[in-house]
Amino acid sequence: MNKPAQLELVGRKIRQLRRQRKLTQVELADRIGVHQSDLSRMEQGEYKVGLDTLLKILGTFDLSIGDFFDEGNRTETVVQKYRSLSPTAQKEVESFIEFKRAQEEDGSWDSDGGESEGDDV
Amino acid sequence: MSELDSRIEELRQKALEKVRSDEFDDALALYDEALALATDEEVRELLTINKGNALIAAERTGPEVKALPMILMRRRNAHHTFLSSYALMYTHRLTSESKRAIFYGQIALEAANQADQPFWKLAALNELGIVYVLDSQFQKAIECFEQALALLATVDGVEQSFSQIAILGNLGYNKLLVGETHEGLRLLHSVVDEIRTPHAKSDAYIELCYGYGDLEQYETARHYGELGLQFASEPRQARNAHYLLGEAAYKMGDLEAAEEHFDELARFYPEFRHLKSLLFAIDLRSMLNLKL
C-alpha cells in the first residue's frame, strides 16, 4: 500500500496553501510556534519537523485530501466513496487497483479492449 | 588557597553535586552563599556561570543566565569561555533556537580544543550533534557523534557506558535519517537493551520502528512501535508511536489497527477534522524529525 510521501511535495503544498490564504511566513510561523527560517526551509523540503508541528500546520489549513492533492471533484468523490467503505471492502478495492496496475505494467490490459489510458484513479 | 577561598570552593562543589542530582533549589542556595562570600572577580564570574547553568537545568531564568553572553564576550579564560558558551548552547536548544545554539556550540568546541580538554570536547561534540539533528543538519550531526565516539575511546575516567550508549543511540537515529538504515538499526540494537530510563527507551524503540518501516519490515516495526508506546512518557513519544504504528499497520493492510492508531493521534488535534482521512492518504514519514 503505497502513499505519496515526500518532503518536497508536502513542503510545496504548505507554501501553496499559505500563499492562497495570504499568510506570510512570519504569520504562519508565529501561529504554529516555529521560526520563520525553519518554516522557509520546510517549504523547500530541507527541514524535517516534529509531528506535532506538521499536524498543526496542516490543521491550520484544515486540509482535506482533495485540498492536498489539488485534484478535481471526481478524484475527491472517489476517495470519499472509498473512505466510506468498511475496512474489508477497502481491502478489496485496493486489491483490485493492484490487479489493474499489474495488468497495465505487463501490457495485458490493452488486449481486453474497452479501456483506455488515463482511466486510472 | 585561603580559608575563605577553600570555603567558597567547597560550597561550589556541593552546589555542583546538587545540580547533578537535580536538587536545584539547594544548589541555588549554595551558589548564593558562595557569591555572598566571594570578592575576587574571576571567582564571582565562575560562580555566576555555574548558577546560570543550574537555573537553565532547572528550566528557569534569572540575572545569572542573562549575564552569560557578557561573560562569554569577556573571554576571561578558556574554562569560563567553554562553560558560558556551553550553557548558552544548551539554553538555546531548549528554546528551539537552533541557529544560536549551533553558534554557541561551535564556540564551546573551539574553547575545548584550544584548552585541549577531552571532557569538554566530548560534551561539546555530543551537545552540538544533538542541536544539528534538531536543525536537520544530519550529516554534521553524524560527524559530531563519530568524533565524540572516537574521543570517548581515548579518555579515561569518563562514565564510559552511559556516554557511549547515548552517543551510539544518537548516531544510530541519524544514520536512519540519511538513509543508512541497516547501520542505523545495528547501532540502535547495540544499545537499546542498555538504556535505563523509560523515556530514552521509548525514543529508541520508536526509532527502531521508524527504521524497520523504511525497510518495509512492518511486523518488526510494529513490535518496536508497541514497545515505544508502552514506555512513552511524554506526548511527543505517544504521538510518534501512534503515527508510525498506524503507518506500519496501514502498509500491512491492517486497516483496523491503522484506524485505531490514527484515531489515537487525532485525539491530540480535535479541531483538525480531516486528520484521519489525510493520514490514510499521505505518508508524512519523510517530513518527520522524531526528536522534535
Interface residues (C-beta under 8 A of the other chain):
Chain A: M1 N2 K3 P4 A5 Q6 L7 V10 G11 V34 H35 S37 D38 R41 M42 E46 Y47 K48 V49 G50 L51 D52 T53 L54 L55 K56 L58 G59 D62 L63 S64 I65 F68 F69 V79 R83 P87 Q90 K91 E94
Chain B: S96 E97 S98 K99 D135 S136 L177 P235 R236 R239 N240 Y243 Y250 K251 G253 L255 E256 E259 L265 F268 Y269 E271 F272 R273 H274 L275 S277 L278 F280 A281 I282 D283 L284 R285 S286 M287 L288 N289 L290 K291 L292
